[in-house]
């Protein structure tokens, strides 16, 4: 059942459908003003292919669609209420945007998503009220330190605030792998893989086959540093030829949330210059994928024959 939509006009004049006004303001600051996923060597150009995994209502997708002409976006959002808003916010771009009402994971199947209507950005297949409360507490404290008005009063009613923000409902959502989508959609190259999947980042990466890693130029991901996850993801990406930069936004200091920026070491040397035509870019992308695949086949072949151990 489609729910009634609320619309707001952003500071840049863009009209968007939203779920939570407080989150909408934060999304706008993060995606349009701070551009948190386009930094530390992450670059985009007109015509690039972007996978927006954990798209929510589509604010990251909108920020790049308005900034980079002809960019192609593949957006994934499993929560039905958010997918409905994502569709409303991106429908004017037509075939430039492909939408998928499911999550990416390490295997196909289904899983139960805990959805927080008042804190949608924390909705997760790995919900943990203690972890979510700790993150919200860190955000409130950081806002208090930065002098945001009204936070002191809010802290006096923190328990009521947490209870309302973490009121939840659940959805059984389908799961697919990224490599399945690449094959089905005929995508030869991902210029940027953006991940904001609330503790599922390792599973999304595990759903990429060895050959398909060579199709990915850049990754910008929110990583939840639970256990050794941040180190494990960093080592995983470095072993696949990416240079990594880690950063924690001031808003999340004291929480488990970090951003990881990964750029393929081959990208700058093998990518066509910005002045190339779209046809040249497509041909270069196909050539790069073929060259990467051939190198990986050689590595696999040597391993199978017992050499280079």
N, C-alpha and C positions, 0 to 999 in steps of 0.2 A: 504494500500500500504506500503510495506516494504521500509524504508529509508536506504540509504547507511550508512554503519557503519564506524566509526573512531576507531582505536585501539591504545592503548598505553601500554608500558611495565612499570609496577610499580617497585619501588625500590627493592622489594623482588623477581623480575623476573617474576611475574605473568602478563600475557597479558590479557587485558580487553577491551571490547567495551564500549565507553563512549559517553555522550552527551555534557558535558561542562568540558573542561580541568581544569579550576580553581576549580570547584566542585570536580572533580576526585581527585585532590591533597588533598583537605580537607577531602574527604571521606576516603582516604587512611590513613591519619593521625589519624582520629577519630576511624576507625574500626580496623586497623592493628597495629598501634603504641600505641595509648592511650586506645584502647579497651573500649570505653566509655559505652558500655552496659554490660560489664562483670566486675563489681566492686561493692563495698558496699554489699558484701554477696552474690551476684549473682554468681552462679557456673554452669558449665556444665561438663558432662562426656561423654566419647565415647558411642554412641548408643542413646543419649538423643533425645527427640522430641522438635523442636523449631518452633514456628510460627513467621515468619518475616512479619509483617503487615506494609505496606508502604515500600516495599523492594527497590524501586527506581531501579538502575541498578544492584543491588545484592551485594554490597560491604560488608554488614554485613553478609549475607549468606556465601559469599566466605571466609570471615575471620574465621568463625567457622567451615566450611567444611574442611578447610586446617589445622585447629588446633585440632579438635576433631574427631577421626576416627568414621565412621559409624553413625555420627549424622544425623538425619532425619529432613529435612527442608520443611516446607509448606510456600511458599512465595506468597504474595499478592501485586499486583501493577496494579492500574486501568488505568494509563495513557498509551495509546497504544505505543507511541515512547519508553517509558521506559521499558514497558513489552517486547518489541522486543529485547532490549539490555539485559535485565534480562535473557531472554531465551538463548541468545547467550553466556552469561557469565557462565551459570550453566549447559548447556546441556551435558558437559563431565561427570557430576555426575550421569546421567541416573535416575533410579528410586529412588535414594536417595533424590531427590528434586522433590516436587510437586509444580507446578506453577498455579496461578489463576489470570486471567485477569480482576479482579473486586475488588471493595473495600468492607471492612467490615463496618457494620453500625448497628443501632438499629432495622432495619427492612429491608426486601427485597424490591427492587424497582429500581429506576434509579435517578441519580442526575447529575448536570452539574459541571464538574471539570474545574477550571481555571488552565491552564498549562503554566508555564514559561520556555521556552526552554533554557534560559540562566541562570536560577536560579531554576532548577528543584526541589530542596529540599523544595521550598516554594509553590509548586503547591498545590492547596487546593480546597475543596468543599465549603470553607467559606472564599474566597478571599476578602481581604480588602487592597486596595493600600496604605492607610495611615499606617496600621499596618506593612505591608511588608517593606515600606520605613523606618519606625522607626527601624525595626530589622536590615536592611542593614546599616543604619546609625550608630547603636550601634556597629556592627561588624567592620566597617571602623574605628571608633574612638578607639576601643580596639586594632586594629592592629597598628594604629598610635602610641598609647601609648607604645606598645611593641617594637616599633622601626622598623617595617617592611618597607623596602625600597620602595619608589614610592607612598606611601599612601598620603603624603602631596600634591604631584602633582595631584593625583586623586581627592582629596577633592576640588580642585579648579574647577573641572568639575563634581561635584557631581550630578547635575541635569541630565546631559547627561548619566552618569553612571546609575542612577536610572531608567531613561526611557528605556535604553537598557536592563537592568536586568529584568525589569518588563513588557517587551513586552510579550503579552500573546495570547493564543488561547484556545478554549474550546472544551471539549469532553463530550458527554453524556455517562455516565458509569453505568454499573449495580452495584447494592448493594446486599450483602447477610449478614447474621448474622454469628457470630463465632459458635454459637451452631448448626446452620444448617450444617456447614462444619464438625463439630465434628461427627455428626450423619452420614452424607453421606460418610465420609472417614473412619469411624470406629476408630477414635482416642480416646483412653481411657485416655490419660494423656498428658498434655503439660508441659514439664519441664521448658521451658522459653517462655513467650509471650513477644515479642519485638514490641513496637508500636512507629512509627514515622509517624503520619498521619495528621500533620498540621491542628490542631484545631478540629479534629474529634475524639480525644481520648475518650471523654465522651460517644459519640455515639457507638464506638466499644465496650466499656465495658458494655453499656446498652444492647447490643445484646447477652449477656451471660446469660443463664437461671440460676436459683438458684442452681439446681443440678450440672450444669456444672462448677460452681465456684470451686467445690471440685476436679476438674480434673486439676487445674492449680497450679503449684508449685511456679513459680516466674514470675514477670513482670518487664520489664525495658522499661520505656516510656518517650518520650519527651512530656512535658505538656506545653501548652501555658497558662500562668497565666492571662487570660482575665476575668474580673469580679472576681468571687470567685472560679474559676475553680480549681486552684491548691489545695485550702483547701478542696473543695468538693470531689475531686478525692482522696485526702489523707484520708479523713474521710470514704469514701466509701470502700477503700481497708482495712483500719484498722478494720472496722466493720465486714469484712469477714475473719479476722484472719491473716492479713499480717502485718509484721513489715516494716516500711517505712523509707527510707533515701532520702532526697531531696538534690539536688546539682545543681549549676549553673556553667557551664563551663566559664572559663575566657574570651573566645571569645564572649560570649553572655551577659556579665555583662551590665546592663542597658536596656536589652530587656525583652520581656515577656516569654522567653524560659528557661525552667528548665528541669532537668532529675529527674525522680522518680524511685526508686529501691524498689521493694516490694518482700518480701520473706515470704512464708507461715510459720507460727509458728510451723506447724506440720511436715514440710518437713524433717528437719534434724533428728528428732526422728523416723520417719517412713520410710525414704528412705533406700534402701539396701546399704551396703558399696560398695566402688569402686571395690573391688575384686570379687564381685558377677558376675556370668555369665549373658549373655544377657537374657537367659530364666528366670533366677531368677529375673532380673529386671522387665521383662514383667509381671511375676506373682505378684510381689510386687506392681506394678502399678495397676493391676486389683484389688488386694486386697484393696489397699488404696482407690480407687474410690468407691468400694462397701461399705467400712466402712464409708466413708464420706457421701455417699448417705443415708445410714441407719440412721446416726445421724441427717441429715437434715430432713428426713421423721419423726423422732421422735419429732423434734422441731415443724414441721408443724402440727403434730397431736395434740400436747399439746395446740398449739395456737387455733386450731379449736374447741377443747373441752372447751375452756374458762379458762384453767389453765395457770399458769406461766405468767400472764399478767403484 
